[in-house]
Amino acid sequence: MKKFIPIIFALVLIFSSCKKKEESLYDFKTDFVGDNTKVSQIVSKEVYPKNLKTGEIKILSEKEPYGLKIFCKNYKDLEREDLFKNAAITFALIKNLDNLSYVDEDEKEIFSFTRAEVEKELQKEDTSLGKISESQENLENFINK
C-alpha cells in the first residue's frame, strides 16, 4: 500500500496542474471597445436567447461615439426586449461603448441600443451599468436574475 501513495500523489499533482481555470465573462471586462480580443470574447461567451447565433463583430472605434455591431443569425422570433440583458452585459463590460447594434449578414439593423437608454432602463430596476460591472458577483447576479 505504501508503494501506491507516491504514485497516487504524483497523479493528483499532474492532473491538478493540467486543470485550466474556466474564464468568466468578467475576466474580459475592458475600458476600450478597441480591445478586440476582449470584446470578441465578451460577445462569444454571452448566452443569447431563442437560438440566436452570433458570428462576426465589427468594432467602430475610429471616432466617438464608439460602437459595436454584432452579426446575427436565427433572429426571426426575437423581440428587442429579448436582447436587453445581453446589451446591458455588453455595455457593463465595455466601459467606453456607446452604441450597440445587432445586425444581419447584410449589416441591416435588427435591434440597436445606446448606453444612455440601457442605463435609464436599469435605473427603473434600481441598478446601473456601474453596479453590474463592479464585481464578478454583481455581474453573475444580474445574469441570473
Secondary structure, DSSP 8 states (H G I E B T S, - for coil): -TTHHHHHHHHHHHHHHH------GGGG-BS-TT-HHHHHHHHHHS--STT-EEEEEEEE-SSSS-EEEEEEES-TT--GGGGHHHHHHHHHHBTT--EEEEE-TT--EEEEEEHHHHHHHHHHTT--HHHHTT-HHHHHHHHH-
